[in-house]
Amino acid sequence: MENFISGYPGSESQHRAAMLKALGPEKYDFFFDKLLEYFFMEADAKFLASKGLNCLRVPFNYHHFEDDMNPRVLKHAGFKHLDRVVELCAKEGIYTILDMHTVPGGQNPDWHSDNPTNYAAFWDHKDFQDRTVWLWEQLAAHYRDNPYVAGYNPINEPCDPEHWRLPVFYERIEKAIRAVDPNHILWLDGNTMAMEWKFFDKILPNCVYALHDYTTMGFPWGETYSGDDGQKAKLEQQFLRKAHFMLDHKIPCWNGEFGPVYAQPHLDGGEAQAEEINQARYAVLAEQLRIYDKHRIHWTIWLYKDIGMQGLVHLSPTSPYMRTLAPFLARKHALQLDAWGRRPNAAVDAVIKPLVAWIDDVAPNSKDQYPTPWDTHRQMIRVVNQLWLAGCLQDECAELFKGLEKEELEACARSWKWEECVQREGLNAILEGHARGVQQGKGLSER
């Protein structure tokens, strides 16, 4: 689970280690088992089905199935909640795409690959690649006869600085999975956070190639979307740049992730201001959906449930979980520890901007380092605030749960239950309206 989804800082493994230290093994196991249980239950699947949505991309961390200090030994307990989600969705006629969101060694240098460093070691160490292939062989053997699994998304948002190693790895893992499961689709992300296709020169059988199509117009630091012709053209051009490989080869195209970050009254100037911002975010989302229909691509939105950033549903601000975490969430905001919900901050700028100016002066090629979409400012915010500082504050976050009894921990976990959550009505209305239109033959999409 990514940090902005549930509120912890830094990487998931760091957070888990800090929580284990704060809670002890028994309470730690109890809390996270309950959190995963309440996070997705029958009511969640029924809610998605009620909106006309037909596919759920399910992200998971490889640590649920394998320990770094005990590699190639399958943790069968990892299937407990993944099987449960797949089965709950199947009962409602919803397909699932299994997304290995993190792989051994880290497939990119960012927090969402559970990578606490600035280095994606997966690409330089064959053993990390071997373990990933091995684990997908185990997963494919487990799900090969399940008709409601729409397929496997082997690597989320890979970032190979040399580019050529990703398509080579895809050829390898496609053969390995096919030897176990010849039928399920493979959903293959492009390089550089699913945006680039250098060295992709062949089409693998029964594979769908995937882009991720976020726009800065959906984020607090981007321009406000007003719906003018220039912005609409920019949105389509950005999509076409990411989709050219699929469109040029006339093969299926899947947008595996997109979606704005929504304003929150306590962070964005009160109820009226937040609603005005969110109307613009809904409008940019609707325009993206129009573009996807025009080019007849499939999509899954990011994401379903969180603490208030992007989800179709989110936790109530007055829930036990949010009340427990509130002091640290204020710290996260002030220190820009989250990349996803970062707002302008003069205090942070006073530290980071002079550092960026100095680096760009003494090393002008800094802004051209890989991943190339990130300039020096983005790199420094990530390294200083979202890696180093976030790592330093792991214990501070976990201490908020220390001393809670099981009943209190369960109340925190139960905050994630669908009945306790708040629906984002504006977002859900757009998605449901679009889904109903598709069912009436007015568009093509997959959620």
LINTA-V319933 format. One record per pair of residues at least 12 apart in sequence whose C-alpha atoms are under 7 Angstrom apart, sorted by sequence separation. I is the first residue (numbers start at 1). J is the second residue. D is the distance in Angstrom with one decimal. If there is no record, write none. Layout:
# LINTA-V319933
i	j	d
I	J	D
I	J	D
This chain:
# LINTA-V319933
i	j	d
101	113	6.2
102	114	6.2
108	120	4.8
65	78	5.1
107	120	5.3
335	348	6.8
64	78	4.8
106	120	5.0
263	277	6.4
105	120	6.4
106	121	5.9
107	122	5.4
263	278	6.0
105	121	4.8
106	122	5.4
194	210	6.6
195	211	5.6
262	278	5.8
105	122	4.5
194	211	4.6
195	212	6.5
104	122	6.5
194	212	5.4
188	207	7.0
262	281	7.0
186	206	6.7
187	207	5.8
188	208	6.2
189	209	6.0
190	210	6.1
356	376	6.1
185	206	5.4
186	207	4.7
187	208	4.8
188	209	4.7
189	210	4.5
190	211	6.0
260	281	6.1
356	377	5.8
185	207	5.5
186	208	6.3
187	209	5.8
188	210	5.5
189	211	6.0
105	128	5.8
187	210	6.5
104	128	5.2
213	239	6.4
259	285	6.5
104	132	6.7
163	191	6.8
103	132	6.3
160	191	6.6
211	242	6.2
157	189	6.2
159	191	5.5
160	192	6.9
167	199	7.0
211	243	6.7
309	341	6.8
151	184	4.9
152	185	6.5
153	186	6.0
156	189	6.5
158	191	5.3
159	192	4.5
167	200	6.0
150	184	6.6
151	185	4.5
152	186	5.0
153	187	4.7
154	188	6.9
155	189	6.9
157	191	6.7
158	192	5.9
159	193	6.2
150	185	6.6
151	186	5.6
152	187	5.9
153	188	6.0
157	192	6.6
158	193	5.6
163	198	6.2
164	199	5.3
151	187	6.9
157	193	3.9
158	194	6.8
163	199	6.7
123	160	6.5
140	177	6.4
144	181	5.2
157	194	5.1
209	246	6.8
56	94	7.0
58	96	6.6
62	100	6.6
54	93	6.9
55	94	5.2
56	95	6.2
57	96	5.6
58	97	6.0
59	98	6.4
60	99	6.3
61	100	6.2
137	176	6.8
141	180	5.9
54	94	4.6
55	95	4.5
56	96	4.8
57	97	4.6
58	98	5.2
59	99	4.5
60	100	5.3
61	101	5.7
62	102	5.9
133	173	5.8
137	177	5.6
140	180	6.4
141	181	6.6
54	95	6.2
55	96	5.6
56	97	6.3
57	98	6.1
58	99	5.6
59	100	5.9
60	101	5.5
61	102	5.1
62	103	5.8
136	177	6.8
140	181	5.9
219	260	6.0
57	99	6.5
59	101	5.4
213	255	6.7
218	260	4.2
219	261	5.4
259	301	6.2
45	88	6.2
49	92	6.2
133	176	7.0
137	180	6.5
209	252	6.9
210	253	6.0
211	254	6.4
212	255	5.4
218	261	6.0
254	297	5.8
255	298	6.2
256	299	5.6
257	300	5.9
258	301	5.4
259	302	5.8
37	81	7.0
45	89	5.4
208	252	5.6
209	253	5.7
210	254	4.7
211	255	5.0
212	256	5.6
213	257	6.3
214	258	4.9
253	297	5.3
254	298	4.7
255	299	4.5
256	300	5.1
257	301	5.3
258	302	5.5
36	81	7.0
40	85	6.7
208	253	6.2
209	254	6.3
210	255	5.6
211	256	6.2
212	257	4.8
213	258	5.1
214	259	6.3
253	298	6.4
254	299	5.4
255	300	6.4
256	301	6.9
257	302	5.1
42	88	5.9
46	92	6.4
196	242	6.4
208	254	6.8
210	256	6.1
212	258	6.1
45	92	6.6
195	242	4.9
262	309	5.5
339	386	7.0
197	245	6.6
261	309	5.3
262	310	5.9
337	385	5.4
338	386	6.2
261	310	5.0
336	385	6.5
337	386	4.7
108	158	5.6
260	310	6.5
107	158	5.1
108	159	4.8
96	148	6.5
97	149	6.1
107	159	6.1
95	148	4.9
96	149	4.9
97	150	5.2
98	151	6.4
99	152	6.3
100	153	6.4
337	390	5.9
95	149	5.7
96	150	5.5
97	151	5.2
98	152	4.9
99	153	4.6
100	154	5.6
101	155	6.3
102	156	6.9
226	280	6.7
95	150	5.7
97	152	5.7
98	153	5.8
99	154	6.3
100	155	5.6
101	156	4.9
225	280	5.6
236	291	6.5
97	153	6.7
100	156	6.4
224	280	6.9
99	156	6.8
90	148	5.7
72	131	6.6
225	284	6.3
218	281	5.5
218	284	7.0
328	397	6.0
325	400	6.8
324	400	6.5
261	341	6.8
320	411	6.2
321	412	4.2
320	412	5.0
321	413	6.9
321	415	6.0
320	415	6.4
319	415	5.7
11	111	5.2
315	415	6.6
10	111	6.2
13	114	6.4
315	416	6.3
12	114	5.5
11	114	4.9
11	115	6.1
316	420	7.0
11	116	5.7
316	421	5.5
10	116	6.9
315	421	4.7
316	422	5.8
314	421	5.5
315	422	6.0
313	421	6.3
314	422	5.3
313	422	5.5
314	423	6.5
2	112	5.6
313	423	4.3
312	423	6.1
313	424	5.6
312	424	5.4
312	427	6.5
312	428	6.2
220	342	6.9
221	343	6.4
220	343	5.7
221	344	6.9
286	430	6.9
282	427	6.4
298	444	6.9
299	445	6.0
300	446	6.3
301	447	6.4
297	444	6.7
298	445	4.5
299	446	5.0
300	447	4.2
296	444	5.5
297	445	6.1
298	446	4.7
299	447	5.4
293	443	5.3
293	444	5.5
293	445	6.8
192	371	6.4
161	370	6.2
57	300	6.7
56	300	7.0
117	387	6.9
116	387	6.1
6	306	6.1
5	306	4.5
6	307	5.9
5	307	5.9
7	329	6.7
9	337	6.5
4	338	6.4
4	340	6.8
44	418	6.0
38	413	6.6
43	418	6.3
10	386	6.0
18	394	6.1
22	398	6.1
34	410	6.6
38	414	5.8
10	387	5.9
18	395	5.5
22	399	6.0
39	416	5.1
31	409	5.9
35	413	4.4
38	416	5.6
39	417	5.9
15	394	6.0
19	398	5.1
23	402	5.6
27	406	6.7
31	410	6.5
34	413	5.8
35	414	7.0
38	417	4.8
10	390	4.9
14	394	6.9
18	398	5.8
22	402	5.1
52	432	6.0
9	390	5.2
10	391	5.6
51	432	4.7
31	413	6.7
53	435	6.5
52	435	5.4
52	436	6.5
9	394	6.3
8	397	6.7
55	446	6.2
56	447	6.3
54	446	6.5
55	447	4.8
54	447	5.8
53	447	5.6
